[in-house]
Amino acid sequence: MSEYVIEMLNITKEFPGIKANDNITLQLKKGEVHALLGENGAGKSTLMSVLFGLYQPEKGCIKKNGEVVKIQNPNDANALNIGMVHQHFKLVEVFTVLDNIILGVEPNQMGFLKKTEARQKVMELSEKYGLKVDPDARIEDISVGMQQRVEILKMLYRDNEILIFDEPTAVLTPQEIDELMEIMRCFTKEGKSILFITHKLNEIMAVADRCTVLRKGKYIGTVEIQDTTKEELSKMMVGREVNFKVEKKKQKLRDTILKVEHVTVASKFHKNNAVKDVSFEVKGGEIVCLAGIEGNGQTEFVSALTGLEKMTEGKITLCKKDISHISIRERSKSGISHIPEDRHKHGLVLDYTLEENMILQEYWKPEFQNHGFMKRKAIREYAKRLIQQFDVRSGQGVSTIVRSMSGGNQQKAIIAREIEKKPELLVAVQPTRGLDVGAIEYIHKQLVAQRDAGKGVLLVSLELDEVMNVSDRILVMYEGEIVGEFDPKQTTTEELGLYMSGGKRQHGKAKEGA
């Protein structure tokens, strides 16, 4: 019997213009959590997609318990008890939770669906692992954290023994991340083996036994977690020292750029308002952070600010101009740039090329079109300059279809486009979600550069480290209201956490550093 449950030996996978995996070997022991670490675009997801049968490698082989196996598609993977939770969930939005879990392995007798047994099995699993879900809720109506639980239950329902998690914590709140780590430990105690793709070093240190590092598609090495440090891992991953501390110059405050007065936004999901009577200012030369756990009105507030949703009450002023009721394009022209929360839904058109995505908000300008005809050469030159300036990596340069790029490079493309507009106010919502330490360091530098240039930055984030490190002032949002205002130098993550979960609130006018 082999020591390893899964061996991926000398795997090579190529795409047009790029070698995603170059002769990579990965060995997974029974009952271990094995982390796969690397920058965005290092080839981690590709390697796991080969193991799950979504891609076929050009070279190399896969062994299970010492025997060579052929995995042509995900059904073969499932038959070998391999399951995968993808970074971007593979769920049918209009189906219920239960229907999604049993999809493809529906229990039936003579062609008739037997849902009662399936429901019972799902409820038992959800009880056993603490993955509480409502089996009758529709996917489109539940939070991202819940959707992830559904993906995990999908694997467990199929009795998978080898579990692949692709960036599982990218969309979760800190509490949900702790829960997930606990669930992973539970799985390994039962003898299940986990492959865990991530670039969050804290999580690797907390839950993994071993870690394999990839860089630019090549194998760098495998290390025992107990024998290494965060700094060593980040150096292996990026190839240089990474500065975890955000460098900021002394703050020079300027005039007010954004003034929000008594803004209220209705909720799409319930009768209460999602945002209730919110007022604050952002001055030039500061980064103000709206911190809060997901679902407390931040998303709705940003939608009202950028024009994606209408507000029911209140007034928004940008550089002394009332923008409360003008169109999205007019707001963009007035000096707002928006890095959206969901890069796939609101940030990019996935089936357009990289150069087309770079001009999404400026295609109407005379430099890019003449009487409705696009100036392809000018667009290409513009996109090339941005790609170079912001280090956006893609297989076929400006003509790459954006869908085929890694999440981190998709994010860099959005940031390049939004900063290049030279905004007065940069609204950045979860700008580092799902990014590696190198890319995070880079994006934080970009936000600080905007601040140092005298612009206003409104950051919306769940990552407490990011909130504390990057912001000059923190506003905590809970159930649609601002419940506290803090100076990051005079508060702690524990205190912020209390306010974010509703355990505490400041009375009357919020005081800085209270």
N, C-alpha and C positions, 0 to 999 in steps of 0.2 A: 504493500500500500504506500502510495507516495505521500511525502510530508505536505505537499501542496494540493489544495482542492482545485485551484485554477492556475495554469501556467500559460502566459502569453509569451511565445519565444520568437525573437527577431522579427517583430511585426513591422512591416513597411506599408504605408498607405499614402497614395499620391492623389492630388486633385490638380486641375489645370493651373499651372504656374506655381504650385506650392507642394512641398513634401511635408504633409501634416505629421506623419509618424515615420521616423527614420531609424529602422533597426532597433526597436524597443523591446526589452524583456521585462515582464512583470510577474511576480510569483505571490500568490495569496495562500496563506496558511488557514487551516480550519479554525474557526472560532476567534479570528482576529479582526480588528478594525485596521484596514490598511489605507492610509491616505495617499491620494495622488495629487501632488502639488505642482503648480506651474503658473506662469503668467497667462493672461488672456491670449488665446491663440497659440499656446504652447503645444497643443495637440491632445489635451486630456480627454475632452469630450469625444474626439474622433476615436481614440483608443478604446474607450468604453463602448462606443457605437459599433466598433468591430466585434467586441466581445458579445454584444447583444444582437448581432446579426443584421444591423442596419447597413453596414458597409462590409465589403469583402476586401481583405488585404491583398496587396500585390505579392508580398512575400511573407513567410513566417507561418507558424502553426499555433493552435490552441490545444492544450491538454486539460482534461478533467480527471482528477485522481490518477494521474500518470498515463492516461490513454488519450491518444489524439482524437479530437472530435471536430466535426464539420458544422459550423453554425451559419446556415444560409439566410435565415430570417429570424425575427423575434419569436416565432412559434417554436423553432428549434431550440432557442435559448430557454424559453419557458419549459420545454420538455426536459431540458437538462437542469431544471430548477434554478435558472438564473432570472432574476427580476431587476427592473431598473426604474428609478424615479428620475425623470428627465428634468433638466433645468427649466425648460419651458414646458409646462405640464401638457400631457397628451389626453385631454378630457373633452367629452362632447358637452358643450355648454348648456344645451337645451334638455339634456337627459338629467335624471335624478342621480343622487349619489349612488344608490343601490345599482341602478342600471349601468353606470360607469364601471363599478367594481366587477360586475359579472360579465361585462361585454367580451364576447369571444369564447367564454367558457360557461355559457348559460346552462343551468341544470334543466334538462327537459326529459319528458317521457313521451315517446311516440310523436315528437315534434311539438308537444305542448309545454309551455314554459312553467317551471315549478319555482315560483319566487319565494314561497314561504320558507323552504329549507335554506335557500340562499340568504334570505334576510336573517334567519336565525344564526347562520355561520358568521355573517358580517357583524352582528351584534355581539356575539361571543368574542370575536377577535378584538372588536373595539373596546370591550370591557377589559379583556385580558391585558392589553397593552396601553390602556388609558388613552385610546385614540377616539375620543367621543365625537360622533358625527350624527347628523339627522339623515336617515337613509332616504327620506322622501323629499329632501330639499333639492332644488335645482342647482346645478353647478354655478350658473351665472349669478345666483343670488347669495353665494357664500364667500367668505373672505379667502385670501390667498393661503393663509395658514391652514384653513379648513380643507382647501383643495389639495394641499400637500398631504394631509392625513388620508384623503381619499386615495391618492397615488400609492401611499404606503400600504393601505388596506388592500389595494388591488394586488400588490405583490404577495401579501400574506395569504390572501384568499386562494392564490394559485400554489400555495405551499412551497414557495421558493426558499432555497437554502443559501443561495449566494445573492446578496442584495447590493445593487449598485446605486449609490446616491450621487447625482450630478448637481453640484452647487446647491445642496438642499436648504441652506440657511439664507440664501440671497434675499428671499422675500419675507423673512420671518421677523417677528418682534423679539427682543431679548428674552422674554419669558418663554416664547415658543421654542427658541433655540435651546434653552436649558432642558425643556421637555423632550425635544428631539434627541439630545445627547443621552438623556436617561433611557429613552426607548432603544437607542443603539446598544447601550451597555446591556440592557435586558436581552436583546437578540443574541449577542455573543455568548452570554451565559448559557443560552439554549443550544449553543453549538453552531449558530448561523455565522457565516463569514461576510464581512462588509467591505466593499470598496467605496471609498468616500472621496469624491473629487471636490477640492476646495482650494481657496487661496487665502483663507483666514487662519493665520498662524495660531491664534489663541485657541481655536477649536481643535486644531490638530494636536496641540500640546495637551488639551483636556481629555480627548477621547481616543486618539489613535495609538496603536501599538508600534507600527512601523510606518515609514513614509518613503515613497518613491518620488523623486523630483525630475520633471521634464523641463527642458528649455529649448524653445524654437524647434520643437519636433524631435529633439534628441534626448536620450537617456543620460542623466547626470549622475544619479546614484540612489541607493536605498539606505536609509539610516534607521537605527532603533531610536524611538522617541526619548526614552529615558537617558540616552547618551548625547542628546543634542540640545540646542537652544533656539529661540525664535530668530536671533540674529544670524546664526549659522544657516538656518533653513532659508531665510530671505536672501542671503548672499548666494546660496546654491541656485535659488529660483531666478533671481534677476541678473546674477553675474557681477554684482557690485554691492557696496554697502548701501543700505536704505536708511534714510532719515525718518524715524517714526514721529519725530516732533515737528510740528508745523512752524516754519520760521516766519515771523511777522515783524515788520517795522513798527515804530511807535505810531499810534493812531493819530491822524489829522482829520478831525471832523469838519465837514462842510455843510452847506445848506441842506434842508430837507428835500429828499428826492421823491419819496413816497409818503403820502399821508392817507391813512385808512381811518374813516370815521363811521362808527356805529353800523358796521356791515353785518347784515343778516342774510343767510342763504338757506333756502328750504331743502329738506332732505328728499332724496328719491325713494328711500326705503321705508320711512316711517313718518308719522304726522308731526313729530317735533322738528324744529329747525336744526340743520346740521351745523350751522355757524350762528352764534347768538351775540349780537351787539359787540362786535370786535373793533377795537380802536388801537392803533399804534402808528409810529413813524419810523421810517428808515432814512438816515442821513447819508450824504455822500461820504465815502471813506470809512464805512463800517459794514461788518457782516452781522446781520441780525438773524438768529436762528429760531425758527418755529419748531419746538421739540414736542413730541407727544407720541403715544402709542398709536399705531394705525387705527383708523376708524373714529378719530376724535374731531373730525371736521377740517383737518389740514388740506386734504385733497379737494374738498368742496370750496374751501377758501381760495386756493390757488386757481381753481377753475373759474371762480368769479373774478379774480384779479386779472387773469389772462384773457377773459372773454368767452371761455368755453361754456360757462353757465351764467344765468342771470341771477343777480341778487335781488332779494325782495325789499331790502331797505339799505340805507347808508350811502356813503359817497367815497370815491377813490380819486385822489389827486396825484398826478405824476408831473413833477417839475412845474408845479402851479397850474397845470391844465387838468380840468375835470375829465376823466376817462371812464366814468361810471357806465355810460351807455353807448360807447362807440364800438365799432366792429373789431374783430381780432386783428385784421391787417392794420387798421388805424392805430391800435395799441402798439403793435410791433413798430410802426413808423414813428410813434411818439417816443420810443426809446425803451421798450420792454423786450428782453430776450428771455426765453423760457426753456429750461432743460427739463423735460417732463418726467414724471414718475415711471410711466410705462413706455419704454423706448419703442416697443413694437406697435403699440396702439396709437400713440400720439406723437412719437418722435421721428419715425421713418416710414417711407413707403418701401416695404421689404423687397418687392419685386422690381423696383427701379434700380438703376446703377448708382454707384457711389457719387458720380459727378451730378446726376439729376437730384439726388438727395441734398447735395451741398447748396443748391440754389432754390430749394423748395419755397423759401419765403421771399426770394428776391428775383424770381424768374421774370417778373413784369418790368424790371428796370431796363432802361434803354441799353445799358452795357451788355445785357444778355438776350435782348430780342429786338427785332425791327418789324413793326406792323404785324406782330403775332408770330413771326418766324424766328425760331431760336437760333442764336449765334453759337453754334456748336464749338467753334474753335475757342472763343472767349470763355465759355463755360468750362471747357477742358483745362485751359490754362489756370483759371481761378481755382478749380478743384485740385489740380496738381500742387499748386502753391500751398493750399490749406493742408493737404495730406502730408506734405513734407514738414510744414511748420508744426503740426500737431502730432506727428509720428503715428498716423493711422496706417495700420498694416493690412494689406489685402493681397490676394493671390494674383489678380489681374489689374492692379492699379485702379485708375478712375473708372474703368469699364466693369469692375466687379459688381455682381448682383449683391446687394446689401444683405440679403437673407443668408448668403453663404459665409458671411464674416463672423468672427467670434463676438460674443456679447460686449467684451471690453472695447474692441475696435469700433463696434457700432456706436457705443457711448462716446468714444473720442470724436467720431465724425459729427455727432450732434453738438458736442461742446465746441468743436472747431467752427461749425456753422453759426452757433448762437453768439460766440464771443466776437467773431469777425464782423458782426453787425454793429459793433461798437455801441453797446446799449448804455443807457443811463442807469437802468436797473436790471440786474441779472437775477432771475428767479430760478434757483437750482433745487429741484425736488429729488431727493435720494440720488445725488449725482454719482455716488460711488457704489451703488448697489451692484453686487455681483462682480466687483473688480478686484484685481490683485494689488499687492502692496505698492508695486512700481507705478501702476496706473493711478492708484489713489493718491500717492505722493504728488504725481504730475497734476491731477485735477485740483487738489488743494492749493498747489502753487498758482494755478490759473485763477482760482477764486480770490486768493490773496492779492494777486497782481491787479485784478479789477478794483479791489478795495483800495490798494495803494495808488491807483490812478484816479482816485476821488469818486469812483462810481459807488452806487448802493448795491449790496448783495443781500437777497433774502434766501436763506438756506432752510430747507425743510428736511429734517433727518430723524431717523430712529436710532442711529448708531451713537450711543452716548460718548464714546471716545472722540468721534468726529465733532459732535456738538461742543464738547469741552475744549477741543484743540483748536478748532477753526474759528469759532464765533467770537465776536466782541461783546455781544449782548444776547441773552437767551430769553425767549418768551415760551412759557410752557402752556400747551393747549390741552384742555381736558373737556370732553363732551361739548365741544363747540365754543368754549369760552377760554379766555386767557386767564389762567389761575395764578400766575406768578411771573415775575421778571427778575432775572439774575445777572450778576457779573460772573463769568466763568472762573475768574481768579479768586472769587470769594465764596464759591459753593462746591459741593461734592456731587459725585454721580449718585450717591445714595439719596441725597436730598432731592435731586432732580427726579429720581425714580419715584419717590413718594408723591411728588406733585403730579407726575405723569400718570400714576395709577389712581389718582383721585384721593389719596390718603391725606393730603394737606392742600390748603390754598391760602393765598394772601388776601387779607380783607381790605376793602376800600381800594384806593389807587395802589397798584403794585409798586413796591419800592425796590430799587436796584440792590442786589446782594442781600435781600431780606431773608 
